[in-house]
């Protein structure tokens, strides 16, 4: 038997992707079964899996992984190397049953810094998550969150205008 006979080969690309107007993607990226709104940007080396919904005007930078069951709002910024998690390995190994995976909901106007890790949580609108932060619990108050585990360091007034 030729060793090449036992190889399953997949090619990165777009498959069953629904997107709004003015969608921009930098290849190579791998996206399948997801929905993106108007004016979205996806940088290179990004994977966005099925059942992901991304709102209008959201930007996703390079080397980011967005797994199944993630919903990201509008006007968000996802920096380089952000990892979303849907399986907490609660039994000491990966759960192969998607029924055991958990959802993540990110509100509008959320910025997530480089190399942050987002476990299955709910994050309200108007939040900044610092670079390298690990979000392990729901965030229900607008503010700036940093560290591992992520903690509030300063509240944000969503009505305040930059001066």
matplotlib code that plots the C-alpha trace (Angstrom):
import matplotlib.pyplot as plt

x = [0.0, 1.3, 1.5, -0.2, -3.4, -4.1, -4.0, -7.1, -6.3, -8.4, -7.9, -8.4, -11.0, -14.5, -17.4, -21.1, -20.2, -22.9, -21.8, -23.1, -21.9, -18.3, -16.9, -13.1, -11.0, -7.2, -6.1, -5.3, -8.2, -10.6, -14.3, -17.2, -20.9, -20.7, -22.5, -20.8, -22.5, -21.9, -18.4, -16.6, -12.9, -11.1, -7.3, -5.0, -4.7, -8.1, -10.4, -14.1, -16.2, -19.9, -22.6, -20.6, -22.4, -20.5, -22.2, -21.7, -18.4, -16.5, -12.8, -10.9, -7.2, -4.7, -4.2, -7.5, -9.6, -13.4, -14.9, -18.5, -21.2, -19.7, -21.7, -19.9, -21.8, -21.4, -18.5, -16.2, -12.4, -10.8, -7.0, -4.3, -4.2, -7.4, -8.7, -12.4, -13.1, -16.4, -15.2, -14.1, -12.7, -14.7, -14.1, -10.3, -10.4, -12.1, -15.9, -16.6, -20.4, -21.2, -24.2, -21.8, -20.1, -21.1, -21.9, -20.1, -21.9, -19.9, -21.9, -21.5, -18.5, -16.2, -12.4, -10.4, -6.6, -4.0, -3.6, -6.7, -8.5, -12.3, -14.0, -17.8, -19.1, -21.4, -19.7, -21.9, -21.5, -18.8, -16.0, -12.3, -10.5, -6.7, -4.0, -3.3, -6.4, -8.3, -12.0, -13.4, -16.7, -19.5, -18.8, -21.9, -20.5, -18.9, -15.3, -11.7, -10.8, -7.2, -5.3, -5.8, -8.5, -9.8, -10.8, -12.3, -9.7, -11.8, -15.5, -16.4, -19.3, -20.7, -22.3, -19.0, -17.4, -13.7, -12.2]
y = [0.0, 3.4, 5.7, 8.5, 6.3, 6.9, 10.7, 12.9, 16.3, 19.4, 22.7, 26.0, 28.3, 29.5, 27.0, 27.9, 31.3, 33.9, 37.5, 41.1, 43.9, 45.0, 41.8, 41.7, 38.6, 38.1, 34.6, 32.1, 31.7, 28.9, 29.7, 27.3, 27.4, 30.9, 34.2, 37.6, 41.0, 44.1, 45.7, 42.9, 42.2, 38.9, 38.8, 36.0, 32.6, 32.9, 30.0, 30.6, 27.5, 26.6, 28.1, 31.3, 34.7, 37.9, 41.4, 44.3, 46.2, 43.7, 43.2, 40.0, 40.1, 37.3, 34.0, 34.0, 30.9, 31.2, 27.8, 26.7, 28.3, 31.7, 34.9, 38.2, 41.5, 44.6, 47.1, 44.7, 44.3, 40.9, 41.3, 38.9, 35.4, 35.4, 31.9, 31.1, 27.8, 25.8, 22.7, 22.8, 19.3, 18.6, 14.9, 15.2, 14.9, 16.5, 16.1, 14.6, 15.2, 18.8, 18.6, 19.0, 22.1, 25.6, 28.9, 32.2, 35.5, 38.7, 42.0, 45.1, 47.5, 44.9, 44.9, 41.8, 42.1, 39.9, 36.4, 36.6, 33.3, 33.4, 30.4, 29.9, 33.1, 36.0, 39.4, 42.5, 45.4, 48.2, 46.0, 46.0, 42.7, 43.2, 41.3, 37.9, 37.9, 34.7, 35.2, 32.4, 34.0, 36.2, 39.9, 41.9, 45.4, 47.7, 48.1, 47.1, 43.6, 42.2, 39.2, 35.5, 35.2, 38.4, 41.0, 44.5, 47.2, 50.2, 50.8, 52.4, 54.8, 53.9, 57.3, 59.2, 60.8, 60.8, 64.2]
z = [0.0, -0.9, 2.1, 0.1, -0.1, 3.7, 3.5, 3.8, 2.4, 2.9, 1.3, 3.2, 1.8, 2.0, 2.0, 2.7, 4.0, 4.1, 4.2, 3.8, 1.5, 1.4, 3.0, 2.9, 3.5, 3.3, 2.2, 3.4, 5.7, 6.5, 6.9, 6.6, 7.6, 9.2, 8.7, 8.6, 8.4, 6.3, 6.1, 8.0, 7.6, 8.2, 8.2, 7.1, 8.8, 10.5, 11.0, 11.5, 12.0, 11.3, 13.4, 14.0, 13.5, 13.3, 13.2, 10.9, 10.8, 12.9, 12.2, 12.9, 12.7, 11.7, 13.4, 15.2, 15.8, 16.2, 17.0, 16.6, 18.7, 18.9, 18.3, 18.0, 17.8, 15.6, 15.7, 17.4, 17.0, 17.5, 17.6, 16.4, 17.8, 19.8, 20.6, 21.4, 23.2, 23.2, 24.9, 28.5, 28.6, 31.7, 31.5, 31.0, 27.3, 24.3, 24.0, 20.6, 21.2, 20.1, 22.4, 25.3, 23.8, 25.1, 23.4, 23.6, 23.1, 22.6, 22.6, 20.4, 20.6, 22.2, 21.6, 22.4, 22.6, 21.0, 22.3, 24.6, 25.3, 25.5, 27.2, 26.8, 28.3, 27.7, 27.3, 27.4, 25.0, 25.5, 26.9, 26.3, 27.0, 27.3, 25.4, 26.9, 29.1, 29.8, 30.2, 32.3, 33.6, 32.1, 31.9, 32.5, 33.2, 30.6, 31.3, 30.8, 31.8, 32.0, 33.4, 34.0, 35.0, 33.5, 36.1, 35.8, 36.2, 35.1, 34.3, 30.9, 30.5, 27.1, 26.8, 27.3, 24.2, 23.4, 24.0]

ax = plt.figure().add_subplot(projection="3d")
ax.plot(x, y, z, "-o")
ax.set_aspect("equal")
plt.show()
